[in-house]
Amino acid sequence: MPKAGAPVLVWFHGNAGNISAYWAGFRDYRAAGLIGSLPRMWGFQAAGAAPIVLGHPVEAPDTVATAIRIGNPASWAKATAARDESGGRIDAVTDDEILSAYRDLARLEGIFCEPASAASVAGVRKAVGDGRVDPEAIVVAVLVEGIPPLALLGCLPFWFAVPAIRWAVSRPQEPVPMPALAGNVIWNLATNALIAVGLGLAALMGW
């Protein structure tokens, strides 16, 4: 069991596989002598999809954080074991708390994260407000990249670049004309710039 002032690793919960996998990894590292102590494992579910917090499956989970809209987590037992063994906690945060953290991460920190992962920061905020965070504790809230469908747009330049590279490699005796090469570089830069601006605006406006 970690000490009361041990570092805290905070996860957002859907199927709850991350908290259990990381806890297993930390225990293996300690057993191998690679680390000297263990962290406390915290997890936060959306209030409308919080079966672990409620203690029973939720038939119709409802939350704006679609990645954690899970009514019966696959790793339920492992997650509660990680919580209990580490002296951690699993709690719920509302959609309003999630969206507030989501917007503030973009507005104050310049971080564009997936709404579901903002639940980890929302949970830390809630715990601080409840006086449940040790003043000297190290708290790490896990975030992942922004909305996946928008993030996939970042691959578009590579979809255009790869065929061009294959064409060039298949014809070593015919160097790629400089205008064509320059055009491809400009296209990549312009596309990535537009995508970055679009993702930033999406995060700031809470899309």
C-alpha positions as CSV (number, residue, x, y, z in Angstrom):
1,M,0.0,0.0,0.0
2,P,1.5,3.4,-1.0
3,K,2.0,6.0,1.8
4,A,-0.5,8.7,2.4
5,G,1.6,11.4,0.7
6,A,2.5,9.2,-2.3
7,P,2.2,10.7,-5.8
8,V,-1.2,10.5,-7.4
9,L,-1.8,9.3,-11.0
10,V,-5.2,10.4,-12.3
11,W,-7.1,8.7,-15.1
12,F,-10.4,9.1,-16.8
13,H,-12.6,6.0,-16.8
14,G,-14.5,4.3,-19.6
15,N,-13.7,0.6,-19.7
16,A,-11.2,1.3,-16.9
17,G,-8.4,-0.7,-18.6
18,N,-5.7,2.1,-18.2
19,I,-5.8,2.4,-14.4
20,S,-5.5,-1.4,-14.0
21,A,-2.8,-1.8,-16.6
22,Y,-0.7,1.0,-15.2
23,W,-1.1,-0.3,-11.6
24,A,0.1,-3.7,-12.8
25,G,3.1,-2.1,-14.4
26,F,4.0,-0.1,-11.3
27,R,3.9,-3.2,-9.2
28,D,6.1,-5.1,-11.7
29,Y,8.6,-2.2,-11.7
30,R,8.7,-2.2,-7.9
31,A,9.1,-6.0,-7.8
32,A,12.0,-5.7,-10.2
33,G,13.6,-3.0,-8.1
34,L,13.2,-0.3,-10.7
35,I,11.2,2.0,-8.5
36,G,11.1,2.3,-4.7
37,S,7.5,3.3,-4.1
38,L,4.1,3.1,-5.6
39,P,1.7,5.9,-6.6
40,R,-2.0,6.2,-5.6
41,M,-4.4,5.5,-8.5
42,W,-7.3,7.8,-9.0
43,G,-10.0,7.5,-11.6
44,F,-12.9,9.7,-12.6
45,Q,-16.0,8.7,-14.6
46,A,-18.7,10.9,-16.1
47,A,-21.6,11.3,-13.8
48,G,-24.0,10.0,-16.4
49,A,-21.8,6.9,-17.0
50,A,-20.5,6.0,-13.6
51,P,-21.2,2.4,-12.9
52,I,-18.2,1.9,-10.7
53,V,-19.1,4.8,-8.5
54,L,-22.8,3.8,-8.4
55,G,-21.9,0.1,-7.8
56,H,-24.0,-1.3,-10.6
57,P,-24.1,-1.2,-14.5
58,V,-25.7,1.8,-16.2
59,E,-28.1,0.6,-18.9
60,A,-28.2,3.9,-20.8
61,P,-25.0,5.8,-20.1
62,D,-25.2,9.5,-21.1
63,T,-22.3,12.0,-21.3
64,V,-20.8,14.4,-23.8
65,A,-17.5,12.6,-23.2
66,T,-18.2,9.8,-25.7
67,A,-15.0,7.9,-25.1
68,I,-16.0,7.1,-21.5
69,R,-19.7,6.6,-22.2
70,I,-19.5,3.1,-20.9
71,G,-22.2,1.5,-18.7
72,N,-20.4,-1.8,-17.8
73,P,-16.6,-1.5,-17.9
74,A,-14.7,-4.5,-19.1
75,S,-12.0,-4.0,-16.5
76,W,-14.3,-3.1,-13.6
77,A,-12.9,-5.6,-11.1
78,K,-9.3,-4.8,-12.0
79,A,-9.9,-1.1,-11.7
80,T,-11.4,-1.4,-8.2
81,A,-8.5,-3.6,-7.2
82,A,-6.1,-1.0,-8.4
83,R,-8.0,1.6,-6.4
84,D,-8.1,-0.4,-3.2
85,E,-4.6,-1.7,-3.3
86,S,-3.1,1.7,-4.0
87,G,-5.2,3.6,-1.5
88,G,-6.7,5.6,-4.4
89,R,-10.2,6.6,-5.3
90,I,-12.7,6.5,-8.1
91,D,-15.3,9.2,-8.3
92,A,-17.6,11.0,-10.8
93,V,-17.6,14.4,-12.4
94,T,-20.5,16.1,-14.2
95,D,-20.5,17.1,-17.9
96,D,-20.3,20.7,-16.9
97,E,-17.2,20.0,-14.9
98,I,-15.6,18.1,-17.7
99,L,-16.4,20.8,-20.3
100,S,-15.1,23.6,-18.0
101,A,-11.8,21.7,-17.6
102,Y,-11.7,21.0,-21.3
103,R,-12.1,24.7,-22.2
104,D,-9.7,26.0,-19.5
105,L,-7.0,23.6,-20.7
106,A,-7.2,25.2,-24.2
107,R,-7.7,28.7,-22.9
108,L,-5.1,28.8,-20.1
109,E,-2.6,26.1,-21.1
110,G,-2.9,25.9,-24.8
111,I,-3.7,22.1,-24.6
112,F,-6.2,20.6,-26.9
113,C,-7.3,17.3,-25.4
114,E,-10.1,14.8,-25.9
115,P,-13.1,15.9,-23.8
116,A,-13.2,12.5,-22.1
117,S,-9.6,12.9,-20.8
118,A,-10.5,16.4,-19.4
119,A,-12.4,14.3,-16.8
120,S,-9.1,13.7,-15.1
121,V,-8.4,17.4,-14.6
122,A,-12.0,18.0,-13.6
123,G,-11.6,15.3,-11.0
124,V,-8.4,16.9,-9.6
125,R,-10.2,20.2,-9.4
126,K,-13.1,18.6,-7.6
127,A,-10.7,16.9,-5.1
128,V,-8.9,20.1,-4.4
129,G,-12.2,21.8,-3.8
130,D,-13.1,19.1,-1.4
131,G,-9.8,19.3,0.4
132,R,-8.8,15.8,-0.6
133,V,-5.5,16.7,-2.2
134,D,-2.4,16.7,0.0
135,P,-0.8,20.2,-0.3
136,E,2.7,18.6,-0.9
137,A,1.5,15.7,-3.1
138,I,2.6,15.3,-6.7
139,V,-0.5,14.9,-8.9
140,V,-0.3,13.8,-12.5
141,A,-3.5,14.0,-14.6
142,V,-3.4,12.0,-17.8
143,L,-4.6,13.7,-21.0
144,V,-4.8,12.4,-24.6
145,E,-4.9,14.3,-27.9
146,G,-8.0,16.1,-29.1
147,I,-11.1,14.8,-30.8
148,P,-9.9,11.8,-32.9
149,P,-11.9,12.6,-36.0
150,L,-10.4,16.0,-36.2
151,A,-6.9,14.7,-35.3
152,L,-7.1,12.3,-38.2
153,L,-7.1,15.3,-40.5
154,G,-3.5,15.8,-39.6
155,C,-2.7,12.7,-41.6
156,L,-4.0,14.2,-44.9
157,P,-0.7,15.8,-45.9
158,F,1.0,12.4,-45.6
159,W,-1.6,10.7,-47.7
160,F,-0.6,13.0,-50.5
161,A,3.2,12.9,-49.7
162,V,3.6,9.1,-49.6
163,P,2.5,8.5,-53.3
164,A,4.8,11.3,-54.4
165,I,7.7,9.7,-52.5
166,R,7.0,6.2,-54.0
167,W,6.8,7.8,-57.4
168,A,10.2,9.4,-56.9
169,V,11.9,6.3,-55.6
170,S,10.5,4.1,-58.4
171,R,12.1,6.5,-60.9
172,P,15.6,7.2,-59.6
173,Q,16.8,8.1,-63.1
174,E,14.2,10.9,-63.2
175,P,14.8,13.4,-60.4
176,V,11.7,15.1,-59.0
177,P,11.4,18.5,-60.6
178,M,12.1,21.3,-58.1
179,P,8.8,23.1,-58.8
180,A,6.9,19.9,-58.0
181,L,9.0,19.3,-54.9
182,A,8.6,22.9,-53.7
183,G,4.8,22.7,-54.3
184,N,4.5,19.5,-52.2
185,V,6.4,21.2,-49.3
186,I,4.2,24.3,-49.5
187,W,1.1,22.2,-49.6
188,N,2.1,20.2,-46.5
189,L,3.0,23.4,-44.6
190,A,-0.2,25.2,-45.5
191,T,-2.4,22.2,-44.8
192,N,-0.9,21.6,-41.3
193,A,-1.2,25.3,-40.5
194,L,-4.9,25.3,-41.4
195,I,-5.5,22.1,-39.4
196,A,-3.7,23.6,-36.4
197,V,-5.8,26.7,-36.5
198,G,-9.0,24.6,-36.9
199,L,-8.2,22.4,-34.0
200,G,-7.3,25.4,-31.8
201,L,-10.6,27.1,-32.6
202,A,-12.5,23.8,-32.0
203,A,-10.9,23.5,-28.6
204,L,-11.6,27.1,-27.6
205,M,-15.2,27.0,-28.7
206,G,-15.8,23.6,-27.0
207,W,-16.8,21.7,-30.1
